[in-house]
């Protein structure tokens, strides 16, 4: 199975861990508009792309000893480097050594024996801006959900700054050769949709021969997708790219108890629900539903069962036929 996965944040890295059990031909295309935390500091100080999401995906795809993975994820607790991760510093160092991200990331891939490769959505210095339903415009990936939550206002659309950003040719070539393109999961407006706003990407996905799967979030995100259902997530993607590029939606159908999502409720999240009305709407738009129990709960965190999703995608690619 050759698969190209678009996303960012924790959601993408979780899915990659499941997919790599079934294939070594993975291209993870990662959002690079982060302007907060340790990534934001390195971005401002060194003029580099924010490395945080790339580090998480490298860690997810790596085939090395557990101690090496701990090293990549280690965050310094004191001093000038407090809050910064070793993996971020490694990417920064490799970038300085080799002079460009493509070369640096390929070298990192060899060192950590990745099950595929990690590519930034663009090599350009990119920010996000959000147009809220009240007419306000908010700049900055980190600021957008915080401000939208503060003023209790929905995000209408998201845009890149600059508006026109070029993809890597490698990304376009891999989409053309892919058996499957997977979109998500992850923060809808700040991790998933930005990838699809890069020049040529949505058109390339739409025109490709592969099937496109959207892995829907299981919980809403305060400030981004408050009160969203499955159809709302899909419609937001369609609204931004101007057409439907999704063939299948992978959605969880297990109802969680209040005790399962207690901490999420306190933070303002709720479970993303699919009902018959949404199923009808999606199917009328040519989108098929793959609904199952895709939940895995670890340490009170709700995550996708990545191994189950990876197995399903691998079986689909192997069948080479339509899923009924």
Rosetta blueprint (number, residue, H / E / L):
1 X L
2 X E
3 X E
4 X E
5 X E
6 X E
7 X E
8 X L
9 X H
10 X H
11 X H
12 X H
13 X H
14 X H
15 X H
16 X H
17 X H
18 X H
19 X H
20 X L
21 X L
22 X L
23 X L
24 X L
25 X E
26 X E
27 X E
28 X E
29 X E
30 X E
31 X L
32 X L
33 X L
34 X L
35 X L
36 X L
37 X H
38 X H
39 X H
40 X H
41 X H
42 X H
43 X H
44 X H
45 X H
46 X H
47 X L
48 X L
49 X L
50 X L
51 X L
52 X H
53 X H
54 X H
55 X H
56 X H
57 X H
58 X H
59 X H
60 X H
61 X H
62 X L
63 X L
64 X L
65 X L
66 X H
67 X H
68 X H
69 X H
70 X H
71 X H
72 X H
73 X H
74 X L
75 X E
76 X L
77 X L
78 X L
79 X L
80 X L
81 X L
82 X L
83 X L
84 X L
85 X E
86 X H
87 X H
88 X H
89 X H
90 X H
91 X H
92 X H
93 X H
94 X H
95 X H
96 X H
97 X H
98 X H
99 X L
100 X L
101 X H
102 X H
103 X H
104 X H
105 X H
106 X H
107 X H
108 X H
109 X H
110 X H
111 X H
112 X L
113 X L
114 X L
115 X L
116 X L
117 X E
118 X E
119 X E
120 X E
121 X L
122 X L
123 X L
124 X L
125 X L
126 X L
127 X E
128 X E
129 X E
130 X E
131 X E
132 X E
133 X L
134 X L
135 X L
136 X L
137 X E
138 X E
139 X E
140 X L
141 X H
142 X H
143 X H
144 X H
145 X H
146 X H
147 X H
148 X H
149 X H
150 X H
151 X L
152 X L
153 X L
154 X L
155 X E
156 X E
157 X E
158 X E
159 X E
160 X E
161 X E
162 X L
163 X L
164 X L
165 X L
166 X L
167 X L
168 X L
169 X H
170 X H
171 X H
172 X H
173 X H
174 X H
175 X H
176 X H
177 X H
178 X L
179 X L
180 X E
181 X E
182 X E
183 X E
184 X L
185 X L
186 X L
187 X L
188 X H
189 X H
190 X H
191 X H
192 X H
193 X H
194 X H
195 X H
196 X H
197 X L
198 X L
199 X L
200 X L
201 X H
202 X H
203 X H
204 X H
205 X H
206 X H
207 X H
208 X L
209 X L
210 X L
211 X E
212 X E
213 X E
214 X E
215 X E
216 X L
217 X L
218 X L
219 X E
220 X L
221 X L
222 X L
223 X L
224 X L
225 X L
226 X L
227 X L
228 X L
229 X L
230 X H
231 X H
232 X H
233 X H
234 X H
235 X H
236 X H
237 X H
238 X H
239 X H
240 X H
241 X H
242 X L
243 X L
244 X L
245 X L
246 X L
247 X L
248 X E
249 X E
250 X E
251 X E
252 X E
253 X L
254 X L
255 X L
256 X L
257 X L
258 X L
259 X L
260 X L
261 X L
262 X H
263 X H
264 X H
265 X H
266 X H
267 X H
268 X L
269 X L
270 X L
271 X E
272 X L
273 X L
274 X L
275 X L
276 X H
277 X H
278 X H
279 X H
280 X H
281 X H
282 X H
283 X H
284 X H
285 X L
286 X L
287 X L
288 X E
289 X E
290 X E
291 X E
292 X E
293 X L
294 X L
295 X E
296 X E
297 X E
298 X E
299 X L
300 X L
301 X E
302 X E
303 X E
304 X E
305 X L
306 X H
307 X H
308 X H
309 X H
310 X H
311 X H
312 X H
313 X H
314 X H
315 X H
316 X H
317 X H
318 X H
319 X H
320 X L
321 X L
322 X L
323 X L
324 X L
